[in-house]
């Protein structure tokens, strides 16, 4: 069993925060944050493909580091 883990730290921009704050008050979907998370996850998978790693199973953990930054952890077991 070979355990694999990858980490990506993503930050939000001032403009994204401002727009998301307004959308949040109106109860709208926060597309900018979804795109940020999807971009981070895609970068992790690209890195795995470049290293020719195929996972048997995997899990994401997403944690806010500070106001404006988050970490995406992808871990699992390689085939």
N, CA and C of each residue as an Amber inpcrd file, in Angstrom:
protein
   237
   0.8480000  -1.1810000   0.0000000   0.0000000   0.0000000   0.0000000
   0.8920000   1.2430000   0.0000000   0.6960000   2.0990000  -0.9770000
   1.4390000   3.3550000  -1.0530000   0.4710000   4.5160000  -0.8500000
   0.6600000   5.2320000   0.2380000  -0.1880000   6.3890000   0.5080000
   0.3100000   7.5830000  -0.2790000  -0.6240000   8.3630000  -0.7750000
  -0.3130000   9.5330000  -1.5790000  -1.0570000  10.7260000  -0.9980000
  -0.3840000  11.8650000  -0.9400000  -1.0730000  13.0920000  -0.5300000
  -0.5280000  14.2690000  -1.3240000  -1.4030000  15.1750000  -1.6510000
  -1.0680000  16.3980000  -2.3830000  -1.8040000  17.5520000  -1.7040000
  -1.1560000  18.7050000  -1.6970000  -1.7400000  19.8810000  -1.0500000
  -1.7080000  21.0490000  -2.0160000  -2.7490000  21.8450000  -2.0050000
  -2.7930000  23.0720000  -2.7870000  -3.3760000  24.1610000  -1.8980000
  -2.6810000  25.2860000  -1.8020000  -3.1730000  26.4410000  -1.0410000
  -3.6790000  27.4590000  -2.0510000  -4.9130000  27.8930000  -1.8680000
  -5.5460000  28.8350000  -2.7840000  -5.9220000  30.0960000  -2.0110000
  -5.8240000  31.2350000  -2.6730000  -6.2290000  32.4920000  -2.0430000
  -7.2930000  33.1670000  -2.8950000  -8.1320000  33.8840000  -2.2090000
  -9.1800000  34.6370000  -2.8900000  -8.6900000  36.0570000  -3.0760000
  -9.2120000  36.7190000  -4.0830000  -8.8670000  38.1040000  -4.3380000
  -9.8720000  39.0490000  -3.7040000  -9.4840000  40.2840000  -3.5640000
 -10.3330000  41.3080000  -2.9570000 -11.6340000  41.4710000  -3.7280000
 -11.5510000  41.5160000  -5.0510000 -12.7460000  41.7180000  -5.8760000
 -13.6880000  40.5280000  -5.7340000 -13.1350000  39.3120000  -5.7410000
 -13.9640000  38.1110000  -5.5770000 -14.6770000  38.1480000  -4.2330000
 -13.9620000  38.5310000  -3.1760000 -14.5770000  38.6180000  -1.8480000
 -15.7140000  39.6350000  -1.8270000 -15.5020000  40.7670000  -2.4660000
 -16.5140000  41.8220000  -2.4630000 -17.7810000  41.3520000  -3.1840000
 -17.6060000  40.7710000  -4.3580000 -18.7570000  40.2810000  -5.1300000
 -19.4610000  39.1520000  -4.3810000 -18.6860000  38.2230000  -3.8130000
 -19.2650000  37.0990000  -3.0790000 -20.0120000  37.5830000  -1.8390000
 -19.5050000  38.6090000  -1.1810000 -20.1910000  39.1540000  -0.0060000
 -21.5760000  39.6740000  -0.3600000 -21.6740000  40.3560000  -1.4810000
 -22.9700000  40.8720000  -1.9320000 -23.9000000  39.7200000  -2.2880000
 -23.3780000  38.7400000  -3.0390000 -24.2000000  37.5790000  -3.4100000
 -24.6540000  36.8040000  -2.1820000 -23.7710000  36.6980000  -1.1930000
 -24.1080000  35.9780000   0.0330000 -25.2670000  36.6590000   0.7590000
 -25.2480000  37.9840000   0.8240000 -26.3380000  38.7220000   1.4810000
 -27.6640000  38.5060000   0.7670000 -27.5990000  38.3030000  -0.5490000
 -28.8090000  38.1120000  -1.3380000 -29.2120000  36.6340000  -1.4480000
 -28.4220000  35.7570000  -0.8450000 -28.7380000  34.3360000  -0.8700000
 -28.4620000  33.6760000  -2.2090000 -27.5290000  34.2380000  -2.9490000
 -27.2100000  33.6990000  -4.2710000 -26.0700000  32.6770000  -4.1850000
 -25.9000000  31.9350000  -5.2570000 -24.8340000  30.9420000  -5.3540000
 -23.4850000  31.6570000  -5.5130000 -22.4660000  31.1690000  -4.8080000
 -21.1480000  31.8020000  -4.8250000 -20.2520000  31.1040000  -5.8500000
 -20.5080000  31.3660000  -7.1100000 -19.8050000  30.7110000  -8.2150000
 -18.2980000  30.9350000  -8.1590000 -17.8670000  32.1230000  -7.7360000
 -16.4330000  32.4170000  -7.7090000 -15.6890000  31.4660000  -6.7860000
 -16.2800000  31.1450000  -5.6430000 -15.6440000  30.2220000  -4.7050000
 -15.6630000  28.7960000  -5.2430000 -16.7540000  28.4250000  -5.9060000
 -16.8250000  27.1020000  -6.5240000 -15.7310000  26.9560000  -7.5780000
 -15.5470000  27.9940000  -8.3890000 -14.5120000  27.9660000  -9.4240000
 -13.1210000  27.8720000  -8.7970000 -12.9000000  28.5670000  -7.6890000
 -11.6180000  28.5200000  -6.9960000 -11.3240000  27.0970000  -6.5010000
 -12.3190000  26.4710000  -5.8890000 -12.1490000  25.0960000  -5.4190000
 -11.9320000  24.1260000  -6.5790000 -12.7140000  24.2720000  -7.6310000
 -12.5690000  23.3920000  -8.7910000 -11.1930000  23.5510000  -9.4400000
 -10.6910000  24.7760000  -9.4920000  -9.3650000  25.0180000 -10.0580000
  -8.2950000  24.3230000  -9.2180000  -8.3920000  24.4500000  -7.9030000
  -7.4240000  23.8110000  -7.0100000  -7.4490000  22.2950000  -7.1310000
  -8.6530000  21.7280000  -7.1880000  -8.7730000  20.2730000  -7.3300000
  -8.2260000  19.8100000  -8.6780000  -8.4870000  20.5590000  -9.7320000
  -7.9820000  20.2030000 -11.0570000  -6.4510000  20.2360000 -11.0870000
  -5.8510000  21.2080000 -10.4110000  -4.3920000  21.2910000 -10.3530000
  -3.8030000  20.0720000  -9.6450000  -4.4680000  19.6120000  -8.5970000
  -3.9920000  18.4210000  -7.8950000  -4.0310000  17.1940000  -8.7980000
  -5.1200000  17.0120000  -9.5360000  -5.2470000  15.8570000 -10.4330000
  -4.2420000  15.9400000 -11.5720000  -3.9810000  17.1520000 -12.0710000
  -2.9710000  17.3170000 -13.1150000  -1.6060000  16.8920000 -12.6080000
  -1.2930000  17.2770000 -11.3880000  -0.0190000  16.8890000 -10.7810000
   0.0880000  15.3690000 -10.6320000  -0.9970000  14.7240000 -10.2280000
  -0.9930000  13.2650000 -10.1090000  -0.7720000  12.6070000 -11.4720000
  -1.4390000  13.1160000 -12.5060000  -1.2770000  12.5510000 -13.8470000
   0.1490000  12.7200000 -14.3470000   0.7460000  13.8800000 -14.0770000
   2.1240000  14.1300000 -14.4990000   3.0970000  13.1580000 -13.8310000
   2.7870000  12.7620000 -12.6040000   3.6270000  11.8250000 -11.8680000
   3.2150000  10.3710000 -12.1140000   2.2300000  10.1890000 -13.0000000
   1.7310000   8.8620000 -13.3700000   1.2560000   8.0690000 -12.1470000
   0.4650000   8.7370000 -11.3100000  -0.0940000   8.1150000 -10.1100000
  -1.5970000   7.9180000 -10.3140000  -2.0530000   6.6940000 -10.1130000
  -3.4800000   6.3710000 -10.1810000  -3.9070000   5.9660000  -8.7760000
  -5.0030000   6.5450000  -8.3140000  -5.4590000   6.2710000  -6.9520000
  -6.5520000   5.2070000  -6.9330000  -6.4440000   4.3090000  -5.9730000
  -7.4690000   3.2940000  -5.7380000  -8.6780000   3.9420000  -5.0650000
  -8.4010000   4.8000000  -4.0990000  -9.4370000   5.5890000  -3.4350000
  -8.8060000   6.9200000  -3.0330000  -9.6390000   7.9270000  -2.8310000
  -9.1290000   9.2400000  -2.4360000 -10.1680000  10.0090000  -1.6390000
  -9.6880000  11.0570000  -1.0000000 -10.5620000  11.9160000  -0.2100000
 -10.0020000  13.3290000  -0.2480000 -10.8990000  14.3010000  -0.2570000
 -10.5180000  15.7100000  -0.1570000 -10.7990000  16.2080000   1.2490000
  -9.9360000  17.0580000   1.7360000 -10.2220000  17.8260000   2.9400000
  -9.9210000  19.2780000   2.6010000 -10.8750000  20.1460000   2.8510000
 -10.7350000  21.5610000   2.5330000 -10.8940000  22.3430000   3.8300000
  -9.8890000  23.1620000   4.1310000  -9.8620000  23.8860000   5.3920000
  -9.5060000  25.3420000   5.1440000 -10.1840000  26.2300000   5.8330000
  -9.8420000  27.6490000   5.7570000  -8.6120000  27.9040000   6.6240000
  -7.5820000  28.5120000   6.0330000  -6.3700000  28.8310000   6.7800000
  -6.5030000  30.1770000   7.4790000  -6.8630000  31.1780000   6.7080000
  -7.0960000  32.5290000   7.2150000  -8.2700000  33.0840000   6.4390000
  -8.6650000  34.2810000   6.7820000  -9.7150000  34.9290000   6.0060000
  -9.1420000  35.2460000   4.6300000  -9.5290000  34.4880000   3.6370000
  -9.0560000  34.7160000   2.2850000  -8.1740000  33.6130000   1.7410000
  -7.8470000  32.6000000   2.5470000  -6.9970000  31.5120000   2.0560000
  -7.5350000  30.1750000   2.5500000  -7.3970000  29.1620000   1.6970000
  -7.8270000  27.8330000   2.0900000  -6.8350000  26.8060000   1.5610000
  -6.8560000  25.6480000   2.1750000  -5.9820000  24.5670000   1.7430000
  -6.8560000  23.3960000   1.3010000  -6.4720000  22.8050000   0.1680000
  -7.1540000  21.6210000  -0.3420000  -6.1670000  20.4630000  -0.2210000
  -6.5300000  19.4670000   0.5450000  -5.6990000  18.2840000   0.7330000
  -6.3790000  17.1170000   0.0230000  -5.6350000  16.4640000  -0.8550000
  -6.1070000  15.2590000  -1.5280000  -5.2100000  14.1310000  -1.0690000
  -5.8190000  13.0800000  -0.5180000  -5.0200000  11.9460000  -0.1030000
  -5.7500000  10.6490000  -0.4240000  -4.9660000   9.5950000  -0.5390000
  -5.5540000   8.3040000  -0.8570000  -4.4820000   7.2450000  -0.9860000
  -4.8680000   6.1460000  -1.6200000  -3.9670000   5.0090000  -1.7820000
  -3.7460000   4.7630000  -3.2740000  -2.4860000   4.6500000  -3.6580000
  -2.1590000   4.3990000  -5.0550000  -2.4300000   2.9490000  -5.4140000
  -2.7820000   2.7010000  -6.6670000  -3.0180000   1.3430000  -7.1620000
  -1.7010000   0.6400000  -7.3560000
